[in-house]
Amino acid sequence: MEDERVIGAALRAGVREALRAHKKAGNWIVVCENGKFVWLPPEKIVIPEELRRRAKKAKNVENSRKLEDLRG
């Protein structure tokens, strides 16, 4: 079990680094969307930690709006 977690973490780190390198270099990547392979330009590449930051920011904005509604 521990080996699986270590291997999974290493794979995720490798993918993050590859995405970061491709984006920084201006290289396109190929992704699978709806069962089809498509080219994704570097400006559309989203690195997993960016997704977490975006989700957290969106949640914070949503919570702020809820708080304003309660105060309103």
N, C-alpha and C positions, 0 to 999 in steps of 0.2 A: 504494500500500500504506500509506504513512504517513497519507494522508488518511483511509483507512478506519479506522485505529486511533484517530485523533483524533476522528472522528465517532462511533465506537462508545463511546469514553470519555465524550464529551459527552452522549450519549444515556443511558448508565448513570448518570451524575451527575444528570441531569435526573429520571430515574425515582426515584433514591434521595431526592432533594429533595422530589419530589411525594409519595412515600410518607410521608416524615417529616412533611411539612406536614399531610397528611390525618390521620395518627395523632395529632399534637399537637392538632389542631382538633377531634378526636372525630368525624371524618367516616368513613363507611363507603366502601369501594371495591368495584368489581366485578372479579372474577377468573374465569378459565376453569379449571374443574376437571373432568377426565374428559369434555371436550367440551361441558360445560354452563356457562353463566354463573351465578355465585352472588355474593350480597352477602357481603362480609367485614367484620365489625365492627372498629373501630379497635384493640381490644385483641388482635386476631388478626393484625394487620398486622406482618410481619417485614421489616425493612429489610435489604438484602443484607449490609451489614457486620456486622449482628447475627448473621446466619447463619454468617459466617466466625468470629466470636468464639465462638459456641456450638459450632461444629465443633472449634475449637482447644481449648476447655475440655474437651469430651468426649474428645478425643484425649489430652489431658494426664491426665484421670482414668483413662482406659483404660491409659495407659502406667504410671501410678502403681500401678494394681492389678497389672499384669504384674510390675513391679519387686517389689512386696510378695510376690507368689507365688514369685518367684525367691529372695527372701530367706527366705521362710517355712519 
